[in-house]
Amino acid sequence: MARRTARYSAMIRMAAVLALIMGGLMAGHAQLPARQQAIVADLNGAIGPAAARHVSDAVGIARERSAEVLILRINTPGGLATSMRDIITEILASPVPVVGFVAPSGSHAASAGLYVLYACHVAAMAPGTNTGSATPVQIGGLPIPIPQRPQDEGEAEEPGGQTEERLTEERLTEEGPDEESEVTRRQPAQPDDPMAAKVVNDAVAYIRSLAQLRGRNADWAETAVREAASLPAQDALQANVIDLIAGDVDDLLAQLDGRRVMAGGIARQLSTGALVIERVDPSVVTQLLQLLSNPNVALLLMVVGVYGLIFEFSNPGVGPGIIGAICLVLGLYAINQLPVNYAGLALMLLGVALMVAEAVTPTFGVLGVGGIGAFSIGAAILIDTDVPEYQVSWSTIMITAVLSFAILSLLFGYVWRTFRKPVRTGAAALRGASAEVIDWTNGTGHVWAQGERWEAVGPRSLKPGDRIHVVGLKGLSLQIKKTPRDDAKDGEDR
């Protein structure tokens, strides 16, 4: 009893010591200042669903860790408008200041990248970079005529073909009191296509709203949209397009120190003098989405999925249906992330149906050629965007179309013809077969069928030598029926 009491006392003392140690560690940790961080995320390549997800993850991490700033290093030729708007929405809603940094030297923030740069709380560029060229190039696969302001005879033309944008007060006074003509002259010409005008004007209004929100040059932003204007870093700084020029992230943080910004509706002063820089790489899901967002991969996945299901239905139990279903689901998920032209998708399905029909009907290639044409045209217009990175390559289209025709015409046609042939083995092959009675007693006996001796049951009136035909199989005994005389005669003639 005394030994047990001593053991309990030792355990209590040990627990007390451990509690004191843990308490001291926690108190010491509470006295340490929280480590301030600068989160750095790269926005490289075409802006698409994967880029939007990566920026959303980076904004979420910066918010969770109460980072001082989130730096987006931008190097993009542009991308999808839907993904661009998703990124801008995340930036505008971020409580952590987001710094757009076009870097390293040689990078650019073109098209959709300019919108992202304008949306950031602070815009910066590295030497040797450029930004601009935000003109919407096409809609529905057709070029957009960009509205240009008509040039008056008296307007001077600047070097490079660009006209002077503003009229001075003196010129307005000298040209007389015709106010209506002056208003007309100030307004840009509208393109002939109303849809093109709608797209361009919406793009202009959007980038001007971002410029006004951040206090940047809205007039030049409109020029970048209407006339595809572009600026290098030093000129962008002078034109109030960006806020500063920095050589690298460390230089950027040094220049940001003490700067006042408005983030999440709260004015704050940045303290970036001694921040811990943490790089955020794309997650595995983001990398998978980036792979699936490739329209060539999405097209191949859909084609493989359709083939797998076709062959599974034509020959159940073989197993391609499982692989086909997985590929088809992944392909449809990838297509759902992209701006799909449903007319192109319908043409692809029509092409596959025509090639299947070619395999099972004797049309001598007419349906097959039509199927290849429909499939190729549908794949070409499947993704409704002008961004080259999100268009299906012609090499992929032609290889897929030719392989589709070959596979569906040869392999599926062979499977179809095989199913149409009569069964030559098993119980199904015995039904309807002719046979000869060997011995017969009281409705049972033995017959000779397909080169084998079988037990059989049938009519009682049979006798050896009679011709009969098999009507079924019960266990190991044939069920037979007497052949009519004319059938028997035909059999003897044969």
BAMAR-976337 format. One record per residue (C-alpha): residue number from 1; x negated, y, z negated. Coordinates in Angstrom, 3 decimals, decimal comma. Example, Ala and Ser with C-alpha at 12.3 -4.5 7.8 and 13.67 -1.06 7.14 Angstrom:
<sites>
{1 {-12,300 -4,500 -7,800}} {2 {-13,670 -1,060 -7,140}} 
</sites>
This chain:
<sites>
{1 {0,000 0,000 0,000}} {2 {-2,826 2,408 -0,888}} {3 {-4,622 1,520 2,354}} {4 {-1,491 2,319 4,404}} {5 {-1,038 5,632 2,593}} {6 {-4,663 6,579 3,299}} {7 {-4,171 5,714 6,990}} {8 {-1,077 7,932 7,207}} {9 {-2,959 10,787 5,511}} {10 {-5,815 10,505 8,040}} {11 {-3,376 10,569 10,943}} {12 {-1,625 13,661 9,540}} {13 {-4,975 15,469 9,122}} {14 {-5,966 14,565 12,704}} {15 {-2,653 15,828 14,048}} {16 {-3,079 19,086 12,156}} {17 {-6,573 19,581 13,561}} {18 {-5,345 18,918 17,113}} {19 {-2,479 21,382 16,595}} {20 {-4,908 24,064 15,429}} {21 {-7,180 23,471 18,429}} {22 {-4,289 23,613 20,897}} {23 {-2,902 26,751 19,264}} {24 {-6,300 28,445 19,483}} {25 {-6,639 27,531 23,144}} {26 {-3,156 28,839 23,924}} {27 {-3,776 32,067 22,028}} {28 {-7,083 32,572 23,827}} {29 {-5,429 31,902 27,162}} {30 {-2,666 34,381 26,355}} {31 {-5,269 37,072 25,611}} {32 {-6,950 36,572 29,024}} {33 {-5,712 38,916 31,759}} {34 {-3,745 37,275 34,579}} {35 {-5,884 36,703 37,663}} {36 {-4,745 39,100 40,436}} {37 {-4,673 37,523 43,873}} {38 {-4,623 38,525 47,500}} {39 {-2,891 35,871 49,606}} {40 {-4,215 35,581 53,164}} {41 {-2,216 33,785 55,874}} {42 {-3,050 33,569 59,575}} {43 {-0,509 34,275 62,294}} {44 {-2,291 32,799 65,305}} {45 {-0,976 31,811 68,716}} {46 {2,520 32,192 70,049}} {47 {5,182 33,227 67,547}} {48 {7,693 30,414 67,221}} {49 {9,561 28,344 64,618}} {50 {6,326 27,039 63,075}} {51 {4,915 30,560 62,688}} {52 {8,156 31,767 61,101}} {53 {8,084 28,906 58,608}} {54 {4,413 29,561 57,790}} {55 {5,081 33,232 57,057}} {56 {8,112 32,314 54,961}} {57 {5,982 29,880 52,922}} {58 {3,257 32,512 52,474}} {59 {5,773 35,125 51,293}} {60 {7,226 32,583 48,860}} {61 {3,800 31,715 47,445}} {62 {2,897 35,394 47,065}} {63 {6,180 36,015 45,243}} {64 {5,756 33,040 42,891}} {65 {2,197 33,996 41,961}} {66 {2,951 37,724 41,676}} {67 {0,136 38,453 44,111}} {68 {-1,005 42,023 44,577}} {69 {-0,811 41,853 48,382}} {70 {-0,113 39,392 51,178}} {71 {-2,388 39,834 54,199}} {72 {-1,191 38,523 57,568}} {73 {-4,114 38,188 59,956}} {74 {-2,470 38,581 63,347}} {75 {-3,732 37,316 66,684}} {76 {-0,804 36,610 68,976}} {77 {0,288 37,221 72,570}} {78 {3,925 37,395 71,429}} {79 {6,595 34,740 71,225}} {80 {10,252 34,027 70,660}} {81 {12,521 36,896 69,654}} {82 {14,465 34,769 67,166}} {83 {11,311 33,685 65,330}} {84 {9,986 37,253 65,402}} {85 {13,156 38,518 63,724}} {86 {12,929 35,759 61,101}} {87 {9,374 36,846 60,265}} {88 {10,355 40,526 60,063}} {89 {13,287 39,670 57,798}} {90 {10,919 37,873 55,420}} {91 {8,509 40,825 55,431}} {92 {11,196 43,421 54,772}} {93 {12,638 41,380 51,895}} {94 {9,254 40,637 50,291}} {95 {8,684 42,197 46,856}} {96 {4,945 41,761 47,480}} {97 {3,424 44,332 49,870}} {98 {2,603 42,724 53,209}} {99 {-0,427 43,996 55,117}} {100 {-0,558 43,308 58,843}} {101 {-4,200 42,991 59,898}} {102 {-5,042 42,437 63,575}} {103 {-8,305 40,545 63,170}} {104 {-10,960 39,375 63,844}} {105 {-12,502 41,495 66,596}} {106 {-11,205 40,437 69,984}} {107 {-7,723 39,676 68,668}} {108 {-4,522 41,375 69,743}} {109 {-0,971 41,882 68,532}} {110 {1,024 42,016 71,740}} {111 {4,754 41,912 72,399}} {112 {6,419 40,347 69,340}} {113 {3,156 40,849 67,426}} {114 {3,620 44,635 67,672}} {115 {7,040 44,365 66,027}} {116 {5,560 42,304 63,183}} {117 {2,742 44,833 62,767}} {118 {5,231 47,723 62,601}} {119 {7,319 45,855 60,003}} {120 {4,420 45,377 57,582}} {121 {4,080 47,760 54,647}} {122 {0,530 48,572 55,766}} {123 {-0,770 48,126 59,330}} {124 {-4,470 47,670 59,974}} {125 {-6,690 46,626 62,860}} {126 {-10,264 45,481 63,195}} {127 {-12,611 47,191 65,656}} {128 {-12,370 45,694 69,133}} {129 {-8,679 44,760 68,865}} {130 {-5,595 46,095 70,628}} {131 {-1,823 46,155 70,286}} {132 {1,218 47,015 72,407}} {133 {2,822 45,616 75,580}} {134 {6,154 44,943 73,901}} {135 {8,293 44,962 77,042}} {136 {10,953 42,217 77,231}} {137 {9,931 40,437 80,434}} {138 {12,930 38,333 81,332}} {139 {16,361 37,176 80,313}} {140 {17,943 34,010 81,630}} {141 {14,822 33,310 83,694}} {142 {15,069 36,537 85,780}} {143 {12,744 39,567 85,578}} {144 {14,130 42,610 83,793}} {145 {13,874 45,904 85,691}} {146 {12,372 48,272 83,134}} {147 {14,105 51,657 82,990}} {148 {11,770 54,486 83,923}} {149 {12,440 58,175 83,544}} {150 {12,701 59,786 86,987}} {151 {9,760 62,056 87,787}} {152 {10,569 65,607 88,719}} {153 {8,655 67,322 91,460}} {154 {7,176 69,846 89,072}} {155 {5,959 67,284 86,509}} {156 {2,273 66,605 86,355}} {157 {1,159 63,025 86,586}} {158 {-1,332 61,841 84,016}} {159 {-4,269 59,564 84,863}} {160 {-3,156 55,975 85,273}} {161 {0,206 56,880 86,765}} {162 {1,949 57,876 83,519}} {163 {4,034 61,102 83,582}} {164 {4,247 63,677 80,845}} {165 {6,928 62,657 78,361}} {166 {7,872 65,978 76,812}} {167 {8,771 69,384 78,238}} {168 {7,440 72,421 76,399}} {169 {9,663 75,177 75,071}} {170 {8,246 77,636 77,642}} {171 {9,145 75,359 80,533}} {172 {12,653 74,820 79,223}} {173 {13,094 78,589 79,075}} {174 {11,675 79,204 82,556}} {175 {13,844 76,638 84,303}} {176 {17,067 78,422 83,445}} {177 {20,171 77,851 81,389}} {178 {21,359 74,709 83,152}} {179 {21,618 72,658 79,974}} {180 {23,383 69,701 81,571}} {181 {20,578 69,139 84,071}} {182 {17,997 69,348 81,302}} {183 {19,828 66,734 79,231}} {184 {20,069 64,505 82,247}} {185 {16,367 64,889 82,931}} {186 {15,421 64,021 79,368}} {187 {17,329 60,735 79,346}} {188 {15,586 57,665 80,775}} {189 {17,069 56,045 83,823}} {190 {19,060 52,918 83,183}} {191 {18,392 49,684 85,092}} {192 {20,970 48,506 87,564}} {193 {21,636 45,339 85,575}} {194 {23,792 46,124 82,489}} {195 {22,430 43,074 80,664}} {196 {18,853 44,216 81,258}} {197 {19,718 47,679 79,958}} {198 {21,294 46,137 76,872}} {199 {18,188 44,044 76,133}} {200 {15,734 46,907 76,628}} {201 {17,765 49,412 74,617}} {202 {18,210 46,931 71,787}} {203 {14,457 46,302 71,720}} {204 {13,773 50,048 71,675}} {205 {16,242 50,677 68,854}} {206 {14,791 47,832 66,807}} {207 {11,176 48,948 67,018}} {208 {12,122 52,600 66,414}} {209 {13,953 51,571 63,254}} {210 {10,841 49,771 62,026}} {211 {8,672 52,785 62,877}} {212 {10,986 55,145 60,987}} {213 {11,052 52,780 58,012}} {214 {7,245 52,783 57,739}} {215 {6,652 56,369 58,891}} {216 {4,797 55,415 62,070}} {217 {4,845 56,714 65,632}} {218 {8,299 55,847 66,968}} {219 {7,824 57,587 70,350}} {220 {4,769 55,529 71,247}} {221 {6,565 52,377 70,080}} {222 {9,346 53,137 72,545}} {223 {6,732 53,659 75,264}} {224 {5,238 50,263 74,424}} {225 {8,654 48,696 75,014}} {226 {9,736 50,619 78,106}} {227 {6,356 50,955 79,851}} {228 {4,299 48,112 78,295}} {229 {1,822 50,626 76,870}} {230 {-1,118 49,298 74,849}} {231 {-3,726 50,920 72,576}} {232 {-7,123 49,904 71,161}} {233 {-7,716 50,160 67,442}} {234 {-9,246 53,657 67,297}} {235 {-6,556 55,187 69,536}} {236 {-3,844 53,400 67,540}} {237 {-5,172 55,010 64,357}} {238 {-5,191 58,472 65,921}} {239 {-1,660 57,988 67,290}} {240 {-0,313 57,005 63,840}} {241 {0,501 53,495 65,070}} {242 {-1,574 51,910 62,300}} {243 {-2,727 53,099 58,892}} {244 {-6,397 52,141 58,823}} {245 {-9,252 50,273 60,529}} {246 {-11,207 47,624 58,607}} {247 {-14,027 45,313 59,606}} {248 {-12,922 42,327 57,506}} {249 {-10,691 41,346 54,600}} {250 {-13,086 42,669 51,949}} {251 {-13,301 46,038 53,721}} {252 {-9,516 46,048 54,039}} {253 {-9,012 45,428 50,312}} {254 {-11,495 48,187 49,467}} {255 {-9,545 50,686 51,589}} {256 {-6,186 49,552 50,203}} {257 {-7,222 50,234 46,601}} {258 {-5,116 53,076 45,195}} {259 {-2,775 53,256 48,169}} {260 {0,917 53,812 47,390}} {261 {3,520 51,661 49,166}} {262 {7,219 50,939 48,855}} {263 {7,911 47,179 48,492}} {264 {11,183 45,607 47,434}} {265 {12,660 49,058 46,876}} {266 {9,992 49,902 44,286}} {267 {7,145 52,381 44,773}} {268 {3,855 50,928 43,594}} {269 {0,186 51,749 43,702}} {270 {-2,066 48,964 44,960}} {271 {-4,980 47,837 42,854}} {272 {-7,121 45,759 45,182}} {273 {-10,587 46,462 43,861}} {274 {-11,293 43,045 42,300}} {275 {-8,813 40,573 43,724}} {276 {-9,268 36,843 44,107}} {277 {-8,690 35,967 47,772}} {278 {-6,688 32,791 48,364}} {279 {-6,076 31,453 51,847}} {280 {-2,732 29,757 52,598}} {281 {-2,930 27,124 55,329}} {282 {0,112 25,766 57,180}} {283 {1,796 22,891 55,343}} {284 {2,142 19,413 56,807}} {285 {5,793 20,105 57,638}} {286 {4,787 23,331 59,398}} {287 {2,115 21,521 61,409}} {288 {4,635 18,842 62,386}} {289 {7,096 21,558 63,391}} {290 {4,369 23,231 65,426}} {291 {3,785 19,970 67,290}} {292 {7,486 19,379 67,851}} {293 {8,013 22,969 68,968}} {294 {5,905 22,257 72,030}} {295 {8,578 21,954 74,745}} {296 {6,535 19,331 76,602}} {297 {6,493 17,129 73,499}} {298 {10,211 17,742 72,930}} {299 {10,993 16,753 76,526}} {300 {8,964 13,546 76,292}} {301 {10,592 12,612 72,974}} {302 {14,070 13,069 74,420}} {303 {13,256 11,019 77,530}} {304 {11,740 8,184 75,482}} {305 {14,763 8,288 73,178}} {306 {17,235 8,018 76,067}} {307 {15,290 5,130 77,641}} {308 {15,125 3,293 74,335}} {309 {18,881 3,490 73,841}} {310 {19,574 2,467 77,457}} {311 {17,435 -0,661 77,184}} {312 {18,838 -1,489 73,754}} {313 {22,393 -1,380 75,100}} {314 {21,427 -3,419 78,165}} {315 {19,580 -6,071 76,144}} {316 {20,663 -5,938 72,462}} {317 {18,283 -7,237 69,837}} {318 {15,018 -6,528 71,650}} {319 {14,258 -3,503 69,420}} {320 {13,601 -0,398 71,587}} {321 {16,792 1,164 70,247}} {322 {15,176 1,921 66,868}} {323 {12,223 3,712 68,439}} {324 {14,545 5,409 70,909}} {325 {16,868 6,690 68,188}} {326 {13,957 8,121 66,176}} {327 {12,438 9,818 69,235}} {328 {15,810 11,189 70,321}} {329 {16,526 12,685 66,886}} {330 {13,052 14,285 66,771}} {331 {13,470 15,593 70,303}} {332 {16,882 17,101 69,575}} {333 {15,507 18,682 66,386}} {334 {12,651 20,215 68,384}} {335 {15,000 21,474 71,088}} {336 {17,258 22,986 68,417}} {337 {14,341 25,158 67,261}} {338 {13,877 26,627 70,748}} {339 {16,079 28,862 72,921}} {340 {17,759 26,126 74,959}} {341 {19,497 26,657 78,274}} {342 {22,360 24,177 78,010}} {343 {22,835 24,168 81,774}} {344 {19,302 22,758 82,029}} {345 {20,083 20,123 79,389}} {346 {23,249 19,127 81,286}} {347 {21,289 18,823 84,546}} {348 {18,742 16,565 82,837}} {349 {21,468 14,255 81,541}} {350 {23,094 14,236 84,983}} {351 {19,762 13,307 86,538}} {352 {19,315 10,373 84,149}} {353 {22,877 9,204 84,875}} {354 {22,273 9,358 88,645}} {355 {19,054 7,357 88,312}} {356 {20,859 4,741 86,218}} {357 {23,566 4,571 88,896}} {358 {20,871 4,102 91,531}} {359 {19,586 1,088 89,612}} {360 {22,954 -0,687 89,469}} {361 {24,543 0,267 92,826}} {362 {23,273 -0,218 96,402}} {363 {23,009 3,440 97,472}} {364 {19,603 3,046 99,179}} {365 {17,955 5,873 97,220}} {366 {20,562 8,606 97,640}} {367 {21,513 8,738 93,949}} {368 {17,890 8,277 92,921}} {369 {16,660 11,287 94,888}} {370 {19,569 13,357 93,579}} {371 {18,763 12,234 90,042}} {372 {15,107 13,268 90,361}} {373 {16,145 16,673 91,712}} {374 {18,696 17,295 88,958}} {375 {16,295 16,116 86,263}} {376 {13,425 18,307 87,540}} {377 {15,551 21,455 87,860}} {378 {17,094 20,908 84,428}} {379 {13,688 20,417 82,786}} {380 {12,345 23,557 84,502}} {381 {15,103 25,789 83,094}} {382 {15,540 23,897 79,809}} {383 {13,755 26,518 77,650}} {384 {15,146 30,014 78,218}} {385 {12,111 32,208 77,525}} {386 {9,331 34,000 79,382}} {387 {6,625 32,985 76,869}} {388 {4,257 30,601 78,697}} {389 {3,522 28,640 75,513}} {390 {7,202 27,723 75,235}} {391 {7,841 26,681 78,820}} {392 {7,779 23,118 80,136}} {393 {4,810 22,600 82,465}} {394 {5,497 21,464 86,015}} {395 {3,015 18,612 85,681}} {396 {5,001 17,214 82,760}} {397 {8,256 17,636 84,694}} {398 {7,032 15,830 87,813}} {399 {5,317 12,981 85,941}} {400 {8,388 12,460 83,769}} {401 {10,750 12,547 86,750}} {402 {8,738 10,050 88,811}} {403 {8,268 7,691 85,874}} {404 {11,960 7,966 85,057}} {405 {12,938 6,993 88,576}} {406 {10,470 4,101 88,618}} {407 {11,460 2,756 85,210}} {408 {15,192 3,095 85,676}} {409 {15,251 1,847 89,260}} {410 {12,882 -1,113 88,846}} {411 {13,091 -2,298 85,265}} {412 {16,702 -1,422 84,499}} {413 {17,756 -2,666 87,939}} {414 {16,013 -5,974 87,294}} {415 {17,714 -6,316 83,918}} {416 {21,101 -5,543 85,478}} {417 {20,660 -8,101 88,270}} {418 {19,511 -10,696 85,750}} {419 {22,701 -10,263 83,735}} {420 {24,817 -10,684 86,849}} {421 {23,260 -14,065 87,707}} {422 {25,138 -17,184 86,546}} {423 {23,941 -18,830 83,340}} {424 {21,874 -21,956 84,048}} {425 {21,241 -23,345 80,537}} {426 {23,212 -24,077 77,379}} {427 {26,923 -24,614 76,803}} {428 {27,908 -21,751 79,095}} {429 {26,162 -23,462 82,032}} {430 {28,130 -26,697 81,466}} {431 {31,533 -25,050 81,681}} {432 {32,932 -25,633 85,173}} {433 {30,173 -28,083 86,151}} {434 {31,088 -31,226 88,143}} {435 {30,477 -34,682 86,650}} {436 {31,112 -38,396 87,321}} {437 {32,692 -40,909 84,960}} {438 {30,334 -43,767 83,980}} {439 {32,646 -45,709 81,624}} {440 {35,997 -44,799 80,166}} {441 {38,326 -46,290 77,521}} {442 {41,417 -44,724 75,945}} {443 {40,454 -41,117 76,698}} {444 {36,776 -41,362 75,681}} {445 {33,652 -42,562 77,391}} {446 {30,480 -41,360 79,094}} {447 {29,951 -39,105 82,090}} {448 {26,978 -38,043 84,201}} {449 {26,627 -34,232 84,231}} {450 {23,651 -32,128 85,373}} {451 {21,355 -35,155 85,442}} {452 {22,212 -36,249 81,879}} {453 {24,472 -38,829 80,230}} {454 {27,060 -37,203 77,966}} {455 {29,806 -38,423 75,652}} {456 {33,123 -37,020 76,784}} {457 {36,795 -36,822 75,876}} {458 {39,625 -36,269 78,350}} {459 {42,644 -37,793 80,075}} {460 {43,360 -41,489 79,412}} {461 {43,904 -42,242 83,100}} {462 {40,267 -41,824 84,151}} {463 {38,192 -44,747 85,416}} {464 {34,503 -45,200 86,316}} {465 {33,502 -43,329 89,480}} {466 {36,118 -40,578 89,169}} {467 {34,983 -36,985 89,769}} {468 {35,773 -34,612 86,940}} {469 {34,712 -31,121 85,837}} {470 {33,724 -29,847 82,394}} {471 {36,085 -27,415 80,677}} {472 {34,265 -27,067 77,351}} {473 {31,878 -28,435 74,758}} {474 {32,940 -29,580 71,295}} {475 {30,017 -30,559 69,141}} {476 {28,011 -32,952 71,336}} {477 {30,981 -34,169 73,375}} {478 {32,119 -32,697 76,658}} {479 {35,732 -31,819 77,192}} {480 {36,588 -32,824 80,755}} {481 {39,459 -32,573 83,177}} {482 {40,191 -34,553 86,310}} {483 {39,194 -32,800 89,520}} {484 {41,983 -32,397 92,118}} {485 {41,593 -34,454 95,270}} {486 {40,762 -31,508 97,482}} {487 {38,077 -30,362 95,066}} {488 {36,716 -33,873 94,923}} {489 {36,666 -34,012 98,695}} {490 {34,803 -30,729 98,856}} {491 {32,367 -32,075 96,341}} {492 {31,768 -35,230 98,434}} {493 {31,251 -33,134 101,550}} {494 {28,719 -31,049 99,709}} 
</sites>
